[in-house]
Amino acid sequence: MTAGESPMIARRRVRLALREARDALNLTQSDVAEAMEWSLSKVIRIEGGEVSISPNDLRPLLAYLRIRDRVTVDALLADAKLSRVRQPRFWWQDERYREHLTPGTKRLLEFEREAVAIRFFSIYIIPGPLQTKAFAEAVLRQFDTLSAEDIQIRLETRMRRRDDLLGRADAPKLSVLLDESMVRRPYGGRDVLIGQLTDLQRLAAEGRVDLRIVPFSIEAPLPTYGTYDLLYLKEDGDDENAVIYRELDITDDVVEDSNRAAQYHKKFDELWNASMTEADTIDLVAKRLSELHSQ
């Protein structure tokens, strides 16, 4: 544990250690619940990061999972104490938002608040935190399963998420890798695309994002796992402390697996190095905007 670390990071470290130890012993969550005389839901919520575990509950659990190294035990107990420090209530925890957001989105909002660097790779649409209001509304309105209220709340969420990420004094380093189709396809219509590309151009020119386009001419294949966000909670490139977020249609999920994070990181770097430079990307966006304005 380091000075200034957040309760959320401490909670994450505890639950990942517990999950790893349980998997190493080939135990199920039901096995743990039965041995500890807890409900299964309690184990699921602890491992899922929905609740913190108290030091008093953690001690016997560590013994059951055969975590006995004194240094490790002391560090996890310290993390458990820190994880229970009361935090300010965040806007997405208000009932107005909470009932309309998926578990994956709520976890993403926590991680974005702690991230020091984020790498966005997108084939289909502009990454959520970089969408303009008009573009975000066009995205959300394509899902006929969402009610008008769902769309309104999710639109507000995207805009607040954008403000939080871009407006932070300690804003994370943002690296954005987009397929060329996203500057070509008039998603939401010509005017919406003009507004979105103008905003991206401004963010890149101001140095607030590092932006590169994957050109149609590239020989390297695009990743088969599609669009994703790769968030680093410690330092850029630290895959042990990275999480993956994937948004698919109206479902989404957060993956916490350092091996998979390393794979995504490797593929991102390969494509980043094979893509247009930042300068060439800004030039392409400018040329596309000129074409759109002349139509």
JOWODA-V632414 format. One record per residue. N is the residue number from 0. SS is DSSP state (H for helix, E for strand, - for the rest). OMEGA is omega in degrees with one decimal (NA if undefined). D_LAST is the distance of its C-alpha to the last C-alpha in whole Angstrom. Layout:
n=N ss=SS omega=OMEGA d_last=D_LAST
n=N ss=SS omega=OMEGA d_last=D_LAST
This chain:
n=0 ss=- omega=-179.9 d_last=57
n=1 ss=- omega=-178.6 d_last=56
n=2 ss=- omega=177.3 d_last=56
n=3 ss=- omega=-179.2 d_last=53
n=4 ss=- omega=-175.2 d_last=52
n=5 ss=- omega=174.8 d_last=51
n=6 ss=H omega=-179.4 d_last=53
n=7 ss=H omega=178.3 d_last=50
n=8 ss=H omega=178.4 d_last=50
n=9 ss=H omega=178.8 d_last=54
n=10 ss=H omega=179.2 d_last=53
n=11 ss=H omega=-178.8 d_last=51
n=12 ss=H omega=179.6 d_last=54
n=13 ss=H omega=-174.7 d_last=56
n=14 ss=H omega=177.3 d_last=55
n=15 ss=H omega=177.0 d_last=53
n=16 ss=H omega=179.2 d_last=57
n=17 ss=H omega=-179.5 d_last=58
n=18 ss=H omega=179.6 d_last=56
n=19 ss=H omega=179.6 d_last=57
n=20 ss=H omega=179.1 d_last=61
n=21 ss=H omega=179.2 d_last=61
n=22 ss=H omega=-179.0 d_last=59
n=23 ss=H omega=179.4 d_last=61
n=24 ss=- omega=-178.7 d_last=64
n=25 ss=- omega=178.0 d_last=62
n=26 ss=- omega=174.8 d_last=63
n=27 ss=- omega=175.2 d_last=60
n=28 ss=H omega=176.7 d_last=59
n=29 ss=H omega=176.8 d_last=62
n=30 ss=H omega=-179.6 d_last=65
n=31 ss=H omega=-179.9 d_last=64
n=32 ss=H omega=-179.3 d_last=64
n=33 ss=H omega=-178.5 d_last=67
n=34 ss=H omega=-177.9 d_last=69
n=35 ss=H omega=-175.1 d_last=68
n=36 ss=- omega=176.3 d_last=69
n=37 ss=- omega=171.5 d_last=65
n=38 ss=- omega=177.3 d_last=63
n=39 ss=H omega=-178.9 d_last=60
n=40 ss=H omega=178.7 d_last=57
n=41 ss=H omega=179.4 d_last=59
n=42 ss=H omega=-179.2 d_last=58
n=43 ss=H omega=-178.3 d_last=55
n=44 ss=H omega=177.7 d_last=54
n=45 ss=H omega=-178.0 d_last=55
n=46 ss=H omega=-180.0 d_last=54
n=47 ss=- omega=178.0 d_last=50
n=48 ss=- omega=-179.8 d_last=51
n=49 ss=- omega=178.9 d_last=51
n=50 ss=- omega=174.9 d_last=54
n=51 ss=- omega=176.3 d_last=56
n=52 ss=- omega=-179.6 d_last=60
n=53 ss=- omega=176.3 d_last=63
n=54 ss=H omega=179.9 d_last=65
n=55 ss=H omega=176.0 d_last=68
n=56 ss=H omega=-175.4 d_last=66
n=57 ss=H omega=-176.2 d_last=64
n=58 ss=H omega=180.0 d_last=68
n=59 ss=H omega=178.9 d_last=69
n=60 ss=H omega=177.6 d_last=66
n=61 ss=H omega=178.0 d_last=66
n=62 ss=H omega=179.5 d_last=70
n=63 ss=H omega=-179.0 d_last=69
n=64 ss=- omega=175.7 d_last=66
n=65 ss=- omega=172.3 d_last=68
n=66 ss=- omega=-171.7 d_last=66
n=67 ss=- omega=178.2 d_last=69
n=68 ss=- omega=-171.5 d_last=69
n=69 ss=H omega=-179.5 d_last=70
n=70 ss=H omega=179.9 d_last=67
n=71 ss=H omega=-180.0 d_last=64
n=72 ss=H omega=-179.3 d_last=66
n=73 ss=H omega=-179.5 d_last=66
n=74 ss=H omega=179.7 d_last=62
n=75 ss=H omega=176.3 d_last=61
n=76 ss=H omega=177.2 d_last=64
n=77 ss=H omega=177.6 d_last=62
n=78 ss=H omega=179.5 d_last=59
n=79 ss=H omega=178.0 d_last=60
n=80 ss=H omega=-179.4 d_last=61
n=81 ss=H omega=-176.8 d_last=58
n=82 ss=H omega=-178.4 d_last=56
n=83 ss=- omega=175.4 d_last=58
n=84 ss=- omega=-176.6 d_last=57
n=85 ss=- omega=179.2 d_last=55
n=86 ss=- omega=175.6 d_last=52
n=87 ss=- omega=179.3 d_last=50
n=88 ss=- omega=-177.7 d_last=48
n=89 ss=- omega=-172.8 d_last=44
n=90 ss=H omega=-177.4 d_last=42
n=91 ss=H omega=176.7 d_last=41
n=92 ss=H omega=176.3 d_last=44
n=93 ss=- omega=-176.2 d_last=44
n=94 ss=H omega=-178.6 d_last=45
n=95 ss=H omega=-178.9 d_last=42
n=96 ss=H omega=-170.0 d_last=40
n=97 ss=H omega=-175.0 d_last=42
n=98 ss=- omega=-176.6 d_last=43
n=99 ss=- omega=-177.0 d_last=39
n=100 ss=- omega=177.8 d_last=39
n=101 ss=- omega=174.8 d_last=40
n=102 ss=H omega=179.6 d_last=43
n=103 ss=H omega=179.6 d_last=40
n=104 ss=H omega=-180.0 d_last=38
n=105 ss=H omega=176.9 d_last=41
n=106 ss=H omega=178.3 d_last=42
n=107 ss=H omega=-179.3 d_last=39
n=108 ss=H omega=175.8 d_last=39
n=109 ss=H omega=-177.5 d_last=42
n=110 ss=H omega=179.0 d_last=41
n=111 ss=H omega=179.8 d_last=38
n=112 ss=H omega=-176.7 d_last=41
n=113 ss=H omega=-171.6 d_last=43
n=114 ss=- omega=174.1 d_last=40
n=115 ss=- omega=177.7 d_last=41
n=116 ss=E omega=177.1 d_last=38
n=117 ss=E omega=175.1 d_last=35
n=118 ss=E omega=179.5 d_last=33
n=119 ss=E omega=171.2 d_last=30
n=120 ss=E omega=-176.9 d_last=29
n=121 ss=E omega=179.9 d_last=27
n=122 ss=- omega=-168.2 d_last=25
n=123 ss=- omega=-177.1 d_last=23
n=124 ss=- omega=177.2 d_last=22
n=125 ss=- omega=178.5 d_last=22
n=126 ss=- omega=-173.8 d_last=26
n=127 ss=H omega=-176.2 d_last=27
n=128 ss=H omega=-178.2 d_last=29
n=129 ss=H omega=-179.3 d_last=25
n=130 ss=- omega=169.5 d_last=23
n=131 ss=- omega=-179.2 d_last=22
n=132 ss=H omega=-178.8 d_last=23
n=133 ss=H omega=179.6 d_last=20
n=134 ss=H omega=180.0 d_last=20
n=135 ss=H omega=179.2 d_last=23
n=136 ss=H omega=178.0 d_last=23
n=137 ss=H omega=178.1 d_last=21
n=138 ss=H omega=-174.7 d_last=23
n=139 ss=H omega=-176.6 d_last=26
n=140 ss=- omega=177.9 d_last=25
n=141 ss=- omega=-178.1 d_last=25
n=142 ss=- omega=-177.0 d_last=29
n=143 ss=- omega=177.0 d_last=31
n=144 ss=- omega=-179.5 d_last=34
n=145 ss=- omega=175.9 d_last=33
n=146 ss=- omega=177.9 d_last=34
n=147 ss=H omega=179.1 d_last=32
n=148 ss=H omega=177.3 d_last=35
n=149 ss=H omega=-178.7 d_last=34
n=150 ss=H omega=-178.8 d_last=31
n=151 ss=H omega=-178.4 d_last=31
n=152 ss=H omega=-179.9 d_last=34
n=153 ss=H omega=175.8 d_last=32
n=154 ss=H omega=176.4 d_last=29
n=155 ss=H omega=-179.9 d_last=32
n=156 ss=H omega=-179.9 d_last=33
n=157 ss=H omega=-179.0 d_last=30
n=158 ss=H omega=177.6 d_last=29
n=159 ss=H omega=176.6 d_last=33
n=160 ss=H omega=177.9 d_last=33
n=161 ss=H omega=-179.8 d_last=30
n=162 ss=H omega=-179.6 d_last=32
n=163 ss=H omega=-173.8 d_last=35
n=164 ss=H omega=-176.2 d_last=34
n=165 ss=H omega=-175.7 d_last=32
n=166 ss=H omega=-179.7 d_last=34
n=167 ss=- omega=175.5 d_last=37
n=168 ss=- omega=178.5 d_last=39
n=169 ss=- omega=-176.0 d_last=40
n=170 ss=- omega=179.2 d_last=37
n=171 ss=- omega=173.9 d_last=37
n=172 ss=E omega=-176.9 d_last=35
n=173 ss=E omega=176.6 d_last=32
n=174 ss=E omega=-171.6 d_last=31
n=175 ss=E omega=-178.3 d_last=28
n=176 ss=E omega=-174.5 d_last=27
n=177 ss=E omega=172.8 d_last=24
n=178 ss=E omega=-176.9 d_last=23
n=179 ss=- omega=-179.2 d_last=20
n=180 ss=H omega=-175.8 d_last=18
n=181 ss=H omega=172.7 d_last=18
n=182 ss=H omega=-178.6 d_last=15
n=183 ss=H omega=-173.6 d_last=13
n=184 ss=- omega=-178.3 d_last=14
n=185 ss=- omega=-178.1 d_last=12
n=186 ss=- omega=-177.8 d_last=16
n=187 ss=- omega=-179.2 d_last=16
n=188 ss=- omega=-175.1 d_last=12
n=189 ss=H omega=-175.9 d_last=9
n=190 ss=H omega=178.7 d_last=11
n=191 ss=H omega=179.5 d_last=14
n=192 ss=H omega=177.6 d_last=13
n=193 ss=H omega=179.9 d_last=11
n=194 ss=H omega=-178.6 d_last=15
n=195 ss=H omega=-179.4 d_last=17
n=196 ss=H omega=177.2 d_last=16
n=197 ss=H omega=179.6 d_last=16
n=198 ss=H omega=177.5 d_last=19
n=199 ss=H omega=178.7 d_last=20
n=200 ss=H omega=179.9 d_last=19
n=201 ss=H omega=-178.4 d_last=22
n=202 ss=H omega=179.7 d_last=25
n=203 ss=H omega=-178.8 d_last=25
n=204 ss=H omega=178.9 d_last=25
n=205 ss=- omega=-179.9 d_last=27
n=206 ss=- omega=-179.0 d_last=29
n=207 ss=- omega=172.0 d_last=30
n=208 ss=- omega=168.4 d_last=28
n=209 ss=E omega=-171.7 d_last=29
n=210 ss=E omega=174.2 d_last=26
n=211 ss=E omega=177.9 d_last=25
n=212 ss=E omega=172.0 d_last=23
n=213 ss=E omega=-174.2 d_last=25
n=214 ss=- omega=177.4 d_last=23
n=215 ss=- omega=-174.5 d_last=23
n=216 ss=- omega=-175.0 d_last=25
n=217 ss=- omega=-178.6 d_last=28
n=218 ss=- omega=-179.4 d_last=31
n=219 ss=- omega=-179.6 d_last=33
n=220 ss=- omega=174.7 d_last=32
n=221 ss=- omega=-179.5 d_last=31
n=222 ss=- omega=-179.4 d_last=34
n=223 ss=- omega=-179.4 d_last=35
n=224 ss=- omega=168.7 d_last=35
n=225 ss=- omega=-173.8 d_last=32
n=226 ss=- omega=177.5 d_last=30
n=227 ss=E omega=169.4 d_last=33
n=228 ss=E omega=177.8 d_last=34
n=229 ss=E omega=-174.1 d_last=37
n=230 ss=E omega=179.3 d_last=38
n=231 ss=E omega=-173.9 d_last=41
n=232 ss=- omega=-179.4 d_last=44
n=233 ss=- omega=177.3 d_last=46
n=234 ss=- omega=-177.2 d_last=44
n=235 ss=- omega=178.5 d_last=41
n=236 ss=- omega=179.5 d_last=42
n=237 ss=- omega=-173.7 d_last=45
n=238 ss=H omega=176.9 d_last=45
n=239 ss=H omega=-178.7 d_last=48
n=240 ss=H omega=179.2 d_last=47
n=241 ss=E omega=174.3 d_last=43
n=242 ss=E omega=-179.3 d_last=42
n=243 ss=E omega=174.6 d_last=39
n=244 ss=E omega=179.4 d_last=37
n=245 ss=E omega=179.0 d_last=35
n=246 ss=E omega=-177.1 d_last=33
n=247 ss=E omega=-175.5 d_last=32
n=248 ss=- omega=179.6 d_last=31
n=249 ss=- omega=174.6 d_last=33
n=250 ss=E omega=177.5 d_last=36
n=251 ss=E omega=177.4 d_last=37
n=252 ss=E omega=176.1 d_last=39
n=253 ss=E omega=-179.7 d_last=41
n=254 ss=E omega=177.7 d_last=43
n=255 ss=- omega=-177.6 d_last=46
n=256 ss=- omega=-174.1 d_last=47
n=257 ss=H omega=179.0 d_last=47
n=258 ss=H omega=178.5 d_last=47
n=259 ss=H omega=176.8 d_last=44
n=260 ss=H omega=178.9 d_last=42
n=261 ss=H omega=177.9 d_last=44
n=262 ss=H omega=179.1 d_last=42
n=263 ss=H omega=179.1 d_last=39
n=264 ss=H omega=-178.7 d_last=39
n=265 ss=H omega=-179.3 d_last=40
n=266 ss=H omega=178.8 d_last=37
n=267 ss=H omega=-178.5 d_last=35
n=268 ss=H omega=179.2 d_last=36
n=269 ss=H omega=-179.9 d_last=36
n=270 ss=H omega=179.8 d_last=32
n=271 ss=H omega=-177.6 d_last=31
n=272 ss=H omega=-179.1 d_last=33
n=273 ss=H omega=-174.6 d_last=31
n=274 ss=- omega=176.2 d_last=28
n=275 ss=- omega=173.1 d_last=26
n=276 ss=- omega=177.5 d_last=27
n=277 ss=H omega=-179.2 d_last=26
n=278 ss=H omega=179.3 d_last=25
n=279 ss=H omega=178.5 d_last=23
n=280 ss=H omega=178.7 d_last=21
n=281 ss=H omega=177.6 d_last=20
n=282 ss=H omega=179.9 d_last=19
n=283 ss=H omega=179.1 d_last=17
n=284 ss=H omega=179.3 d_last=16
n=285 ss=H omega=179.3 d_last=15
n=286 ss=H omega=179.1 d_last=13
n=287 ss=H omega=177.0 d_last=11
n=288 ss=H omega=178.1 d_last=10
n=289 ss=H omega=178.1 d_last=9
n=290 ss=H omega=-177.9 d_last=6
n=291 ss=H omega=-179.5 d_last=5
n=292 ss=H omega=-177.4 d_last=6
n=293 ss=H omega=-178.6 d_last=4
n=294 ss=- omega=NA d_last=0
